[in-house]
Amino acid sequence: MQRYAITFEIKPGSEAAVRELLSSYEPPEWVTADGTRLLSTSIFMKGTTVVRVMEIDGSLPGVMAHLARQPSIQKLERELDAHLAVPRDMSSPEGARAFFLSAMMDHVTTRVAGHAEAAR
């Protein structure tokens, strides 16, 4: 299992609308064409900063392309566009990939209960 996090900024005053959009969208299909499994997603907000965490089992490029093709995600991203502080193009797998790469947070460490060493 791998964890990835992306971050993006929203316009001040749009927090309530973004919170509603991110808490009510229909989830994507959990398995991609290449067999990668999207295990979980979590979304956090603090002020105008949004962090989305994904846990996957498989290929990150496969998940990025998969999510870009999911109708529920396409709809969500279109609705989010009006609230973003920095515009992005999520209309294609290439645009989604560029956004993910620019918004990806560096993984520093993961600690799991019962394990003596931190997993990376």
SELO-431951 format. One record per residue: residue number from 1; chain; x, y, z of N, C-alpha, C, O, CB in turn. Coordinates in nm, 3 decimals. Each point is the difference from the previous one (the first is absolute). Last residue first. Glycine has a CB too. Layout:
SELO-431951
FIMAR     i   ch       n_u       n_v       n_w      ca_u      ca_v      ca_w       c_u       c_v       c_w       o_u       o_v       o_w      cb_u      cb_v      cb_w
FIMAR   NUM    A         X         Y         Z         X         Y         Z         X         Y         Z         X         Y         Z         X         Y         Z
...
This chain:
SELO-431951
FIMAR     i   ch       n_u       n_v       n_w      ca_u      ca_v      ca_w       c_u       c_v       c_w       o_u       o_v       o_w      cb_u      cb_v      cb_w
FIMAR   120    A     0.841     0.355     0.471     0.007     0.109    -0.096    -0.076    -0.032    -0.125    -0.005     0.082    -0.092     0.222    -0.017     0.182
FIMAR   119    A    -0.201    -0.199     0.474    -0.008    -0.045    -0.139     0.008     0.121    -0.091    -0.044     0.108     0.037    -0.095    -0.309     0.028
FIMAR   118    A     0.343     0.116     0.450    -0.093     0.078    -0.082     0.004    -0.056    -0.142     0.108    -0.030    -0.053    -0.076     0.239     0.197
FIMAR   117    A     0.078    -0.526     0.279     0.060     0.099    -0.087    -0.109     0.073    -0.078    -0.106    -0.056    -0.027     0.316    -0.082     0.008
FIMAR   116    A    -0.326    -0.198     0.335     0.112     0.065     0.066     0.059     0.112    -0.084     0.050     0.098     0.054    -0.002    -0.311     0.061
FIMAR   115    A    -0.568     0.030    -0.090     0.120    -0.014    -0.084     0.112     0.080     0.064    -0.019     0.116     0.036    -0.120    -0.148    -0.246
FIMAR   114    A    -0.308     0.025     0.388     0.048    -0.137     0.001     0.123    -0.024    -0.085     0.056    -0.110     0.001    -0.287     0.044     0.039
FIMAR   113    A    -0.081     0.473    -0.170     0.003    -0.062     0.132     0.048    -0.144    -0.010    -0.042    -0.074    -0.089    -0.145     0.224     0.166
FIMAR   112    A     0.339     0.216    -0.430    -0.111    -0.091     0.019     0.015    -0.067     0.136     0.108    -0.047     0.035    -0.129     0.008    -0.286
FIMAR   111    A     0.203     0.496    -0.063     0.022    -0.088     0.115    -0.126    -0.082     0.022    -0.111     0.053    -0.004     0.276     0.110     0.110
FIMAR   110    A     0.097     0.150    -0.511    -0.124    -0.063     0.045     0.038    -0.090     0.116     0.096    -0.077    -0.009    -0.206     0.086    -0.222
FIMAR   109    A     0.339     0.450    -0.052     0.006    -0.126     0.073    -0.141    -0.051     0.026    -0.097     0.075    -0.001     0.314    -0.007     0.108
FIMAR   108    A    -0.098     0.282    -0.434     0.111     0.006     0.093     0.013    -0.131     0.076     0.109    -0.058     0.004    -0.139     0.305     0.018
FIMAR   107    A    -0.177    -0.054    -0.518    -0.022    -0.095     0.110     0.123     0.001     0.089     0.111    -0.023    -0.048    -0.264    -0.123    -0.095
FIMAR   106    A    -0.038     0.552    -0.181     0.109    -0.095     0.025    -0.036    -0.089     0.118    -0.044     0.049     0.104     0.214     0.115    -0.195
FIMAR   105    A    -0.546     0.054    -0.240     0.081     0.031     0.117     0.110    -0.105     0.014    -0.018    -0.115    -0.039    -0.180     0.226     0.153
FIMAR   104    A    -0.088     0.071    -0.563     0.038    -0.112     0.085     0.090     0.047     0.114     0.096     0.074    -0.021    -0.114    -0.229    -0.176
FIMAR   103    A    -0.167     0.414    -0.185    -0.066     0.012     0.130     0.043    -0.108     0.100    -0.038     0.004     0.117    -0.155     0.098    -0.235
FIMAR   102    A     0.350    -0.076    -0.344     0.028     0.131     0.060    -0.055     0.012     0.141     0.054     0.075     0.081    -0.056     0.024    -0.309
FIMAR   101    A    -0.078    -0.497    -0.022     0.144     0.015     0.020     0.035     0.134     0.064     0.091     0.008     0.082    -0.052    -0.156    -0.279
FIMAR   100    A    -0.492     0.058     0.081     0.045    -0.088     0.108     0.149     0.021     0.029     0.040     0.008     0.116    -0.217    -0.176    -0.180
FIMAR    99    A    -0.005     0.397    -0.308    -0.048     0.054     0.127     0.051    -0.084     0.117     0.054     0.054     0.097    -0.258     0.035    -0.211
FIMAR    98    A     0.300    -0.243    -0.318     0.075     0.123     0.028    -0.043     0.060     0.134     0.084     0.046     0.078    -0.062    -0.003    -0.325
FIMAR    97    A    -0.265    -0.415     0.093     0.136    -0.039     0.038     0.082     0.123     0.036     0.070     0.000     0.102    -0.084    -0.200    -0.251
FIMAR    96    A    -0.415     0.269    -0.024    -0.008    -0.054     0.135     0.139    -0.038     0.050     0.034     0.026     0.116    -0.267    -0.110    -0.161
FIMAR    95    A     0.198     0.221    -0.399    -0.023     0.112     0.090    -0.006    -0.044     0.145     0.054     0.066     0.088    -0.176     0.050    -0.270
FIMAR    94    A     0.154    -0.451    -0.147     0.124     0.079     0.002    -0.012     0.118     0.096     0.093     0.029     0.075    -0.046    -0.098    -0.311
FIMAR    93    A    -0.429    -0.204     0.152     0.100    -0.069     0.083     0.132     0.078     0.010     0.065    -0.001     0.105    -0.170    -0.216    -0.171
FIMAR    92    A    -0.325     0.513    -0.017     0.065    -0.110    -0.071     0.095    -0.072     0.095     0.039     0.055     0.103    -0.057     0.069    -0.324
FIMAR    91    A    -0.240     0.261     0.354    -0.087    -0.053    -0.105     0.060    -0.117    -0.077    -0.068    -0.060    -0.083    -0.026     0.286     0.064
FIMAR    90    A     0.236     0.093     0.393    -0.025    -0.139     0.034    -0.083    -0.069    -0.108    -0.059    -0.106     0.024     0.072     0.165     0.220
FIMAR    89    A     0.303     0.406    -0.139    -0.074    -0.069    -0.106    -0.014    -0.146     0.037     0.098    -0.075    -0.007    -0.013     0.237    -0.167
FIMAR    88    A    -0.033     0.331     0.471     0.065    -0.123    -0.045    -0.086    -0.063    -0.108    -0.117     0.037    -0.016     0.225    -0.074     0.243
FIMAR    87    A    -0.034     0.536     0.104    -0.068    -0.086    -0.098     0.083    -0.123    -0.036     0.123     0.001     0.013    -0.238     0.202    -0.104
FIMAR    86    A     0.113     0.071     0.561     0.087    -0.018    -0.116    -0.070    -0.093    -0.098    -0.028    -0.115     0.035     0.239     0.151     0.105
FIMAR    85    A    -0.448     0.078     0.239     0.084     0.119    -0.003     0.093    -0.002    -0.121     0.032     0.105    -0.056    -0.043    -0.092     0.307
FIMAR    84    A    -0.487    -0.258    -0.217     0.145    -0.019     0.012     0.076     0.132    -0.007    -0.032     0.086    -0.082     0.007    -0.312    -0.019
FIMAR    83    A    -0.464     0.124     0.046     0.045     0.032     0.136     0.152    -0.005     0.017     0.051     0.030     0.108    -0.267    -0.120    -0.029
FIMAR    82    A    -0.040    -0.025    -0.484    -0.040     0.137     0.035     0.056     0.045     0.134     0.005     0.120     0.028    -0.212    -0.154    -0.159
FIMAR    81    A     0.276    -0.421    -0.026     0.074     0.099    -0.077    -0.032     0.144     0.041     0.090     0.083     0.009    -0.087    -0.245    -0.197
FIMAR    80    A    -0.226    -0.253     0.347     0.105     0.061     0.081     0.070     0.115    -0.071     0.049     0.092     0.065    -0.017    -0.311     0.046
FIMAR    79    A    -0.358    -0.044    -0.337    -0.065     0.081     0.102     0.102     0.070     0.089    -0.024     0.111     0.046    -0.170    -0.268    -0.051
FIMAR    78    A     0.352    -0.146    -0.321    -0.063     0.115    -0.068    -0.064     0.094     0.102     0.011     0.122    -0.012    -0.053    -0.264    -0.191
FIMAR    77    A     0.217    -0.262     0.366     0.107     0.092    -0.038    -0.055     0.122    -0.073     0.048     0.111     0.022     0.109    -0.305    -0.036
FIMAR    76    A    -0.460    -0.153     0.130     0.052     0.067     0.119     0.105     0.103    -0.039    -0.005     0.114     0.047    -0.041    -0.318     0.090
FIMAR    75    A    -0.114    -0.071    -0.481    -0.104     0.093     0.046     0.049     0.080     0.121    -0.014     0.122     0.004    -0.165    -0.278    -0.089
FIMAR    74    A     0.456    -0.188    -0.071    -0.006     0.108    -0.099    -0.100     0.107     0.042     0.027     0.119    -0.009     0.037    -0.281    -0.172
FIMAR    73    A    -0.049    -0.227     0.435     0.117     0.084     0.028     0.005     0.116    -0.099     0.032     0.112     0.038     0.093    -0.311     0.055
FIMAR    72    A    -0.457    -0.126    -0.150    -0.026     0.071     0.125     0.115     0.094     0.036    -0.022     0.107     0.056    -0.116    -0.301     0.023
FIMAR    71    A     0.178    -0.085    -0.471    -0.101     0.105    -0.013    -0.025     0.077     0.130    -0.017     0.122    -0.004    -0.087    -0.259    -0.172
FIMAR    70    A     0.575    -0.098     0.030    -0.119    -0.033     0.079    -0.103     0.114    -0.007     0.033     0.113     0.034     0.109    -0.255     0.120
FIMAR    69    A     0.317     0.134    -0.344    -0.107    -0.053    -0.087    -0.130    -0.029     0.074    -0.101    -0.031    -0.064     0.279    -0.066    -0.078
FIMAR    68    A     0.227     0.253     0.358    -0.030     0.101    -0.101    -0.114    -0.044    -0.091    -0.067     0.085    -0.060     0.304    -0.012     0.068
FIMAR    67    A    -0.060    -0.373     0.317    -0.083     0.104     0.061    -0.039     0.107    -0.101    -0.111     0.053     0.005     0.224    -0.096     0.213
FIMAR    66    A     0.182    -0.299    -0.364    -0.131    -0.055     0.034    -0.092     0.109     0.055    -0.114     0.015    -0.044     0.220    -0.238     0.091
FIMAR    65    A     0.348     0.325    -0.124    -0.073    -0.012    -0.126    -0.142    -0.048     0.025    -0.095     0.051    -0.061     0.310    -0.099    -0.059
FIMAR    64    A     0.066     0.064     0.494    -0.021     0.136    -0.052    -0.082    -0.004    -0.129    -0.095     0.076    -0.016     0.313    -0.001     0.120
FIMAR    63    A    -0.085    -0.486     0.087    -0.107     0.065     0.077    -0.029     0.139    -0.054    -0.116     0.039    -0.012     0.183    -0.170     0.215
FIMAR    62    A     0.294    -0.105    -0.391    -0.126    -0.065    -0.034    -0.117     0.062     0.072    -0.107     0.017    -0.058     0.231    -0.227     0.019
FIMAR    61    A     0.315     0.352     0.146    -0.043     0.050    -0.132    -0.133    -0.062    -0.045    -0.082     0.067    -0.062     0.324    -0.034     0.003
FIMAR    60    A    -0.060    -0.198     0.468    -0.050     0.138     0.009    -0.038     0.057    -0.137    -0.107     0.060    -0.011     0.251    -0.028     0.213
FIMAR    59    A    -0.142    -0.565    -0.057     0.069     0.102    -0.079    -0.062     0.139     0.016    -0.119     0.019    -0.028     0.180    -0.196    -0.133
FIMAR    58    A    -0.124    -0.219     0.536     0.028    -0.010    -0.143     0.070     0.122    -0.053     0.089     0.055     0.064    -0.286    -0.200    -0.087
FIMAR    57    A    -0.118     0.128     0.431     0.079    -0.122    -0.014     0.022    -0.018    -0.149    -0.086    -0.054    -0.070    -0.007    -0.054     0.286
FIMAR    56    A    -0.037     0.559     0.126    -0.019    -0.086    -0.116     0.085    -0.125     0.014     0.095    -0.005     0.077    -0.145     0.204    -0.221
FIMAR    55    A    -0.163     0.277     0.404     0.073    -0.124     0.023    -0.031    -0.091    -0.117    -0.116    -0.025    -0.033     0.108     0.049     0.288
FIMAR    54    A    -0.017     0.541    -0.166    -0.045    -0.123    -0.064     0.088    -0.115     0.043     0.122     0.015     0.010    -0.209     0.113    -0.208
FIMAR    53    A    -0.063     0.419     0.340     0.090    -0.113     0.021    -0.063    -0.123    -0.065    -0.119    -0.028     0.019     0.208     0.126     0.198
FIMAR    52    A    -0.121     0.478    -0.231    -0.068    -0.127    -0.033     0.103    -0.112     0.010     0.105     0.005    -0.065    -0.273     0.112    -0.089
FIMAR    51    A     0.092     0.428     0.326     0.092    -0.112    -0.017    -0.084    -0.124    -0.025    -0.091    -0.032     0.076     0.269     0.138     0.075
FIMAR    50    A    -0.226     0.476    -0.154    -0.062    -0.132    -0.009     0.110    -0.103    -0.020     0.091     0.020    -0.081    -0.308     0.077    -0.015
FIMAR    49    A     0.152     0.454     0.271     0.088    -0.109    -0.044    -0.075    -0.132     0.007    -0.059    -0.034     0.102     0.262     0.160    -0.022
FIMAR    48    A    -0.356     0.317     0.071    -0.012    -0.015    -0.145     0.092    -0.108    -0.056     0.016    -0.011    -0.122    -0.078     0.251     0.109
FIMAR    47    A    -0.077    -0.274     0.512    -0.009     0.127    -0.069    -0.021    -0.024    -0.148    -0.096    -0.066    -0.041     0.242     0.175     0.212
FIMAR    46    A    -0.053    -0.528    -0.018     0.036     0.098     0.104     0.001     0.135    -0.070     0.089     0.028    -0.080     0.050    -0.195     0.220
FIMAR    45    A    -0.297    -0.389    -0.242     0.000     0.143    -0.032     0.042     0.078     0.124    -0.039    -0.031     0.112    -0.142    -0.001    -0.286
FIMAR    44    A     0.183    -0.511    -0.065     0.013     0.088     0.114     0.000     0.145    -0.049     0.050     0.030    -0.108     0.078    -0.206     0.238
FIMAR    43    A    -0.255    -0.371    -0.296     0.017     0.141    -0.036    -0.001     0.082     0.128    -0.085    -0.018     0.087    -0.025    -0.017    -0.314
FIMAR    42    A     0.190    -0.509     0.027    -0.038     0.088     0.111     0.027     0.143    -0.045     0.097     0.026    -0.071    -0.045    -0.203     0.248
FIMAR    41    A    -0.101    -0.367    -0.388     0.032     0.140    -0.018    -0.048     0.074     0.124    -0.104    -0.033     0.057     0.087     0.017    -0.311
FIMAR    40    A     0.153    -0.532     0.091    -0.073     0.100     0.076     0.039     0.139    -0.047     0.106     0.020    -0.061    -0.117    -0.174     0.260
FIMAR    39    A     0.128    -0.255    -0.438    -0.043    -0.056     0.127    -0.081     0.099     0.084    -0.098    -0.038     0.064     0.298    -0.108    -0.069
FIMAR    38    A    -0.087     0.029    -0.526    -0.008     0.120     0.081    -0.061    -0.045     0.132    -0.118    -0.034     0.005     0.093     0.195    -0.207
FIMAR    37    A     0.296    -0.470    -0.167    -0.115     0.021     0.087     0.016     0.132     0.076     0.103     0.025     0.062    -0.137    -0.274    -0.039
FIMAR    36    A     0.215     0.007    -0.517     0.031     0.080     0.119    -0.127     0.021     0.080    -0.107     0.025    -0.055     0.298     0.091    -0.064
FIMAR    35    A    -0.169    -0.337    -0.316    -0.009    -0.079     0.123     0.040     0.074     0.126    -0.009    -0.056     0.110     0.054    -0.136    -0.249
FIMAR    34    A    -0.093     0.355    -0.329     0.125    -0.076     0.016     0.004    -0.080     0.130     0.102    -0.060     0.034     0.012     0.235    -0.169
FIMAR    33    A    -0.489     0.105     0.024     0.014    -0.098    -0.109     0.127    -0.083     0.014     0.003    -0.116    -0.042    -0.129     0.270    -0.107
FIMAR    32    A    -0.071     0.043     0.604     0.031     0.055    -0.131     0.014    -0.111    -0.103     0.002    -0.118     0.034     0.113     0.313     0.076
FIMAR    31    A    -0.410    -0.137     0.370     0.104    -0.079    -0.068     0.019     0.054    -0.140    -0.097     0.021    -0.073     0.041    -0.227     0.209
FIMAR    30    A    -0.270     0.395     0.162     0.114    -0.021     0.088     0.113    -0.080    -0.063     0.110    -0.005     0.055    -0.269     0.015     0.131
FIMAR    29    A    -0.223     0.361    -0.374     0.019    -0.145     0.005     0.132    -0.025     0.071     0.098     0.071    -0.023    -0.230    -0.110    -0.192
FIMAR    28    A    -0.066     0.492     0.365     0.034    -0.064    -0.127    -0.003    -0.152     0.014    -0.016    -0.053     0.110     0.158     0.252    -0.173
FIMAR    27    A    -0.461     0.134     0.367     0.137    -0.051    -0.012     0.024    -0.064    -0.136    -0.093    -0.046    -0.065     0.098     0.008     0.312
FIMAR    26    A    -0.340     0.455    -0.145    -0.006    -0.146    -0.014     0.142    -0.054    -0.016     0.075     0.050    -0.084    -0.306    -0.037    -0.021
FIMAR    25    A     0.133     0.450     0.381     0.011    -0.054    -0.136    -0.005    -0.153     0.002     0.033    -0.064     0.100     0.103     0.264    -0.170
FIMAR    24    A    -0.149     0.126     0.457    -0.123    -0.059    -0.053     0.012    -0.060    -0.140    -0.100    -0.048    -0.054    -0.018     0.212     0.192
FIMAR    23    A     0.451     0.087     0.144    -0.058    -0.100     0.091    -0.120    -0.073    -0.061    -0.051    -0.095     0.060     0.127     0.236     0.130
FIMAR    22    A     0.171     0.213    -0.414     0.094    -0.107     0.030    -0.057    -0.107     0.093     0.053    -0.111     0.008     0.127     0.275    -0.040
FIMAR    21    A    -0.439     0.228    -0.089     0.036    -0.075    -0.121     0.086    -0.122     0.034    -0.025    -0.110    -0.050     0.014     0.322    -0.083
FIMAR    20    A    -0.093     0.087     0.486    -0.119    -0.074    -0.046     0.032    -0.085    -0.123    -0.037    -0.117    -0.006    -0.110     0.301     0.096
FIMAR    19    A     0.483     0.104     0.069    -0.025    -0.107     0.099    -0.119    -0.085    -0.044     0.006    -0.122     0.008     0.088     0.267     0.177
FIMAR    18    A    -0.006     0.238    -0.434     0.098    -0.105    -0.029    -0.018    -0.117     0.097     0.007    -0.116    -0.040     0.155     0.288    -0.048
FIMAR    17    A    -0.427     0.210     0.157    -0.038    -0.064    -0.127     0.094    -0.116    -0.032    -0.045    -0.106    -0.044    -0.048     0.325    -0.039
FIMAR    16    A     0.193     0.047     0.461    -0.123    -0.078     0.022    -0.041    -0.075    -0.127    -0.037    -0.117     0.006    -0.037     0.285     0.167
FIMAR    15    A     0.456     0.127    -0.196     0.022    -0.117     0.085    -0.126    -0.086     0.016     0.008    -0.122    -0.012     0.166     0.252     0.132
FIMAR    14    A    -0.063     0.303    -0.364    -0.060    -0.117    -0.066     0.009    -0.126     0.085    -0.034    -0.109    -0.047     0.094     0.210    -0.172
FIMAR    13    A     0.129     0.339     0.329    -0.146     0.013    -0.006    -0.069    -0.119    -0.064    -0.122    -0.010     0.005     0.156     0.251    -0.017
FIMAR    12    A     0.470    -0.145    -0.122    -0.062     0.036     0.128    -0.151     0.022    -0.018    -0.043     0.060    -0.098     0.260     0.045     0.174
FIMAR    11    A     0.033    -0.437    -0.410    -0.022     0.143     0.019    -0.060     0.025     0.138    -0.087    -0.075     0.045     0.055     0.107    -0.294
FIMAR    10    A     0.349    -0.460     0.179    -0.128     0.047    -0.051    -0.013     0.149     0.030     0.074     0.054     0.082    -0.179    -0.282    -0.049
FIMAR     9    A     0.531    -0.163    -0.095    -0.059     0.115     0.068    -0.132     0.037    -0.067    -0.015    -0.011    -0.122     0.244     0.094     0.188
FIMAR     8    A     0.065    -0.573    -0.010    -0.034     0.112    -0.086    -0.069     0.106     0.082    -0.053    -0.026     0.109     0.033    -0.126    -0.309
FIMAR     7    A     0.313    -0.367     0.215    -0.054     0.118     0.065    -0.034     0.104    -0.104     0.066     0.009    -0.104     0.068    -0.057     0.311
FIMAR     6    A    -0.038    -0.528    -0.130     0.009     0.120    -0.083    -0.060     0.116     0.078    -0.083    -0.020     0.089     0.070    -0.115    -0.306
FIMAR     5    A     0.229    -0.397     0.316    -0.081     0.115     0.039     0.024     0.113    -0.099     0.112     0.023    -0.045    -0.102    -0.089     0.289
FIMAR     4    A     0.048    -0.515    -0.164     0.036     0.121    -0.071    -0.091     0.111     0.048    -0.116    -0.023     0.034     0.196    -0.107    -0.237
FIMAR     3    A     0.091    -0.416     0.326    -0.081     0.117     0.031     0.055     0.118    -0.077     0.121     0.019    -0.009    -0.179    -0.109     0.239
FIMAR     2    A     0.062    -0.488    -0.278     0.070     0.126    -0.005    -0.099     0.112     0.034    -0.118    -0.009    -0.033     0.282    -0.081    -0.141
FIMAR     1    A    -0.101    -0.487     0.225    -0.084     0.117     0.000     0.089     0.124     0.000     0.101     0.006     0.070    -0.286    -0.130     0.052
